[in-house]
Amino acid sequence: MKVELELMMKCDMCYDRTSVGKKPMCASVCPSQALFFGTREKIEALRPSARPINRFRFGEQVVTTKVHMMVPATRPEYVDVTAAMEAGPTGRRVALSVIGA
């Protein structure tokens, strides 16, 4: 955020950090490790039972992006976004410890 301009700026993948070999801040502090910054080979080595997917279905339209998600290797060739939005709760909960609590 450019405080002096009172404007939010588009993500630049923390160029100031990545240009000197560091991870973007979001990936370095993500408690669930849902965000990963590294090579495709590294993420595939860390998640051997998963595969990257970059095709997303919205109703009848399938869109291919440059953004990849890791999904179980047994999943379909695309992520059905509409079905995921209409699905009910999974019953799973994620709880994070609160520092100082």
Backbone as a ProteinNet text record, in pm:
[ID]
protein_1_A
[PRIMARY]
MKVELELMMKCDMCYDRTSVGKKPMCASVCPSQALFFGTREKIEALRPSARPINRFRFGEQVVTTKVHMMVPATRPEYVDVTAAMEAGPTGRRVALSVIGA
[TERTIARY]
84.8	0	89	57.8	129.1	57.3	103.3	36.1	28.6	137.6	138.3	38.2	4.1	-93.6	-233.1	-243.6	-369.3	-428.7	-340.7	-381.8	-330.2	-410.6	-363.7	-299.6	-193.4	-124.2	-140.9	-136.8	-147.4	-25.8	-48.6	60	170.2	293.8	407.8	495.7	434.1	504.2	623.2	607.5	713.7	847.4	848.7	969.2	1092.2	1075.7	1189.2	1245.6	1163	1208.6	1255.6	1171.8	1206	1330.2	1357.8	1475.9	1606.3	1597.3	1717.2	1709.8	1624.6	1620.2	1528.3	1445.9	1352.1	1214.8	1131.2	993.2	907.4	796.1	701.3	651.2	617.2	575.6	457.3	357.4	238.6	276.2	367.8	408	494.1	570.5	658.2	583.2	464.8	391.1	262.7	231	106.2	109.4	24.4	31.2	-7.6	-90.1	-132.5	-49.4	45.7	130	47.7	-67.4	-151.2	-87.7	-7.3	64.4	207.3	255	390.9	459.4	584.4	663.3	789.6	804.8	922.1	903.3	993.5	986	878.9	832.4	733.8	792.8	919.6	984.8	985.3	1008.3	1012.9	875.3	770.3	636.8	594.1	628.1	593.1	667.3	791.3	866.7	807.1	755.4	695.2	557.6	488.6	352.7	345.8	408	415.1	280.7	178.9	48.7	-46.9	5.1	-77.4	-20.5	-101	-54.5	-105.4	-32.6	-77.9	-188.9	-283.2	-393.5	-419.2	-446.3	-471.7	-593.9	-685.6	-809.6	-925.6	-1010.1	-1120.9	-1249.9	-1352.3	-1480.6	-1577.8	-1637.8	-1740.2	-1864.9	-1956.6	-2074.6	-2033	-2060.5	-2025	-1889.5	-1826.3	-1700.8	-1582.1	-1479.4	-1355.9	-1248	-1183.5	-1082.9	-947.2	-845.6	-709	-634.4	-566.8	-495.6	-347.8	-272.3	-131.8	-116.5	-227.1	-227.2	-253.7	-167.9	-184.7	-222.9	-309.8	-345.9	-299.2	-256.4	-221.7	-347.5	-380.2	-498.5	-457.5	-536.8	-505.7	-496.3	-403.7	-379.5	-502.4	-596.8	-716.1	-828.1	-810.3	-914.4	-929.5	-1045.5	-1065	-963	-967.4	-872.8	-897.5	-1005.3	-1035.1	-1101.7	-1100	-1168.8	-1304.4	-1412.2	-1547.1	-1581.9	-1558.6	-1577.4	-1723.7	-1814.9	-1957.5	-2004.5	-1964.9	-2004.2	-1946.5	-1824.5	-1762.8	-1836.2	-1884.7	-1958.1	-2093.1	-2154.3	-2286.1	-2279.9	-2162.7	-2148.3	-2166.1	-2221.8	-2238.6	-2107.9	-2110.7	-1990.7	-1938.3	-1807.3	-1745.1	-1742	-1767.5	-1758.8	-1618.9	-1524.3	-1387	-1368.4	-1285.3	-1252.5	-1102.3	-1060.2	-919.5	-909.8	-826.9	-810.6	-664.1	-641.5	-506.5	-489.8	-375.3	-347.1	-330.6	-378.7	-363.2	-242	-147.8	-26.5	-63.3	-15.6	-39.9	-171	-245.1	-373.8	-356.9
-117.7	0	123.5	215.8	343.4	438.7	444.9	523.6	670.3	721.7	863.8	897.6	800.5	822.4	775.8	707.1	647.6	556.8	475.6	383.6	243.4	145	7.2	-16.2	-90.8	-117.6	-265.4	-296.1	-434.1	-512.5	-637.6	-723.8	-730.5	-711.6	-725.5	-842.5	-937.1	-1055.2	-1015.5	-903.3	-853.4	-847.6	-775	-765.6	-731.3	-643.9	-606.7	-727	-825.9	-946.7	-1053.8	-1082	-1190	-1157.7	-1031.1	-993.8	-1019.7	-1040.6	-1072.9	-1214.1	-1299.1	-1440	-1476.7	-1383.8	-1413.5	-1446.8	-1510.2	-1539.7	-1414.8	-1405.4	-1296.6	-1307.6	-1197.6	-1197.1	-1289.9	-1290.2	-1373.5	-1521	-1567.7	-1708.2	-1739.3	-1642.5	-1668.8	-1672.2	-1611.3	-1608.2	-1691.2	-1758.2	-1834.5	-1952.2	-1951.6	-2055.4	-2194.4	-2204	-2336.1	-2383	-2303.1	-2330.6	-2348.3	-2281.5	-2286.3	-2206.3	-2107	-2028.3	-2078.4	-2105.2	-2156.2	-2074	-2041.5	-1970.2	-2050.3	-2100.6	-2179.6	-2242	-2331.3	-2394.5	-2502.9	-2533.5	-2640.1	-2773.3	-2796.4	-2920.6	-2933.7	-2822.8	-2826.2	-2858.7	-2795.2	-2822.4	-2965	-3015.1	-3152.8	-3251.5	-3220.1	-3306.8	-3304.2	-3188.1	-3176.2	-3241.4	-3251	-3305.8	-3419.6	-3535.1	-3643.2	-3704.7	-3694.6	-3754.4	-3652	-3534.6	-3429.2	-3391.4	-3316.2	-3266.5	-3124.4	-3043.9	-2907.2	-2905	-2816.3	-2802	-2653.1	-2615.1	-2473.6	-2454.8	-2550.3	-2540	-2531.8	-2431.6	-2405.7	-2398.6	-2468.5	-2469.5	-2376	-2287.1	-2194.7	-2224.6	-2304.8	-2344.7	-2430.5	-2384.3	-2459.5	-2418.9	-2318.5	-2267.5	-2316.9	-2366.5	-2408	-2306.6	-2251.6	-2147	-2200.8	-2178.9	-2216.3	-2089.5	-2095	-1977.8	-2009.1	-1910.6	-1932	-1964.6	-1965.2	-1996.2	-2145.3	-2212.9	-2355.9	-2381.8	-2480.4	-2529.3	-2673.3	-2714.3	-2854.9	-2927.2	-3036.2	-3115.7	-3261.7	-3345.5	-3488.5	-3541.5	-3631.8	-3683.8	-3751.5	-3792.9	-3862.6	-3768.4	-3637.8	-3539.8	-3524.4	-3468.8	-3444.3	-3344.8	-3323.7	-3236.4	-3088	-3053.4	-2913	-2900.9	-2780.9	-2750.8	-2692	-2752.4	-2703.5	-2597.1	-2472.5	-2360.5	-2345.5	-2359.4	-2343.6	-2447.5	-2572	-2678.1	-2652.2	-2603.4	-2574.5	-2462.4	-2363.6	-2253.1	-2298.9	-2396.9	-2444.3	-2553.5	-2612	-2721.1	-2669.2	-2752.8	-2716.7	-2730.3	-2701.4	-2714	-2856.9	-2871.1	-3003.2	-3069.2	-2992.8	-3048.6	-3039.2	-2995.3	-2980.4	-2841.3	-2833.6	-2704.2	-2688.1	-2566.3	-2533.4	-2432.5	-2461.6	-2370.7	-2330.5	-2204.7	-2153.8	-2103	-2131	-2081.4	-1930.7	-1864.7	-1720.1	-1692.5	-1617.8	-1585.5	-1498.3	-1536.5	-1458.9	-1492	-1589.6	-1624.2	-1731.5
0	0	0	-84.9	-88.5	5.7	130.1	232.9	193.7	139.4	104.5	-6.3	-90.7	-197.1	-158.5	-44.7	0.5	-106.9	-167.9	-273.9	-245.9	-278.8	-279.1	-414.9	-418.2	-543.3	-579	-706.9	-752.4	-704	-670.3	-623.6	-728.9	-686.3	-776.7	-733.5	-660.1	-608.8	-521.6	-449.8	-361	-435.6	-545.3	-628.3	-545.6	-446.7	-362.4	-287.9	-258.4	-189.3	-288.2	-390.9	-484.1	-566.6	-589.9	-668.8	-594.2	-462.8	-384.5	-326.3	-387.6	-349.9	-235.3	-189.2	-80.9	-137.7	-55.2	-93.8	-78.2	-154.3	-128.8	15	75.3	215.4	239.8	151.1	173.2	183.2	97.7	100.3	222	268.8	383.1	515.5	523.5	650	648.6	539.3	529.5	627.4	731.5	834.5	784.8	683.7	634.9	516.6	473.7	357.5	229.9	224.4	104.7	-8.5	26.4	-74	-80.8	-200	-218.4	-325.5	-303.7	-403.2	-425.9	-544.4	-578.6	-715.3	-749.2	-880.4	-882.3	-1001	-1016.5	-968.3	-997	-955.2	-803	-733.9	-587	-528.3	-578.3	-524.2	-556.9	-675.3	-709.5	-620.3	-583.3	-492.4	-351.9	-309.1	-176.6	-168.7	-280.3	-284.4	-386.2	-356.9	-456.4	-494.5	-410.3	-444.2	-505	-540.1	-599.4	-735.4	-809.5	-939	-958.5	-1036.9	-1062.1	-1166.7	-1148.5	-1243.6	-1264.2	-1388.2	-1417.8	-1507.8	-1504	-1581.1	-1482.9	-1501.8	-1410.6	-1490.3	-1442.8	-1511.7	-1440.7	-1517.1	-1469.2	-1550.7	-1497.3	-1574.1	-1691.2	-1812.8	-1933.4	-1991.3	-1933.4	-1988.2	-1906.1	-1974.3	-1908.9	-1945.2	-1842.3	-1860.6	-1816.6	-1899	-1864.3	-1824.9	-1709.9	-1659.1	-1641.4	-1597.2	-1563	-1415	-1341.8	-1198.9	-1182	-1108.9	-1085.2	-940.6	-920.6	-787	-778.1	-660.9	-640.9	-596.2	-664.8	-633.5	-625.4	-557.2	-556.2	-699.3	-722.9	-857.5	-917.3	-833.6	-882.9	-923.4	-909	-942.5	-1093.2	-1138.4	-1282.2	-1337.6	-1466.7	-1535.6	-1511.4	-1441.4	-1414.6	-1278.1	-1223.1	-1098.1	-1134.4	-1086.9	-1115	-1011	-1045.1	-952.5	-913.3	-1009.2	-981	-880	-898.6	-805.5	-666.6	-660.6	-531.1	-458.9	-533.9	-472.3	-419.3	-485.7	-445.5	-339.4	-318.9	-222.6	-80.2	3.6	143.9	219.4	348.6	431.3	430.2	437.4	433.8	570.7	674.9	809.3	866.8	786.1	834	891.5	992.1	1051.6	1054.9	1039.9	1053.3	1165.9	1262.5	1375.2	1384	1400.6	1415.8	1558.1	1614.9	1749.1	1744.2	1846.5	1855.7	1943	1889	1964.4	2083.4	2198.7	2319.2	2388.3	2335.1	2396.9	2501.1
[MASK]
+++++++++++++++++++++++++++++++++++++++++++++++++++++++++++++++++++++++++++++++++++++++++++++++++++++

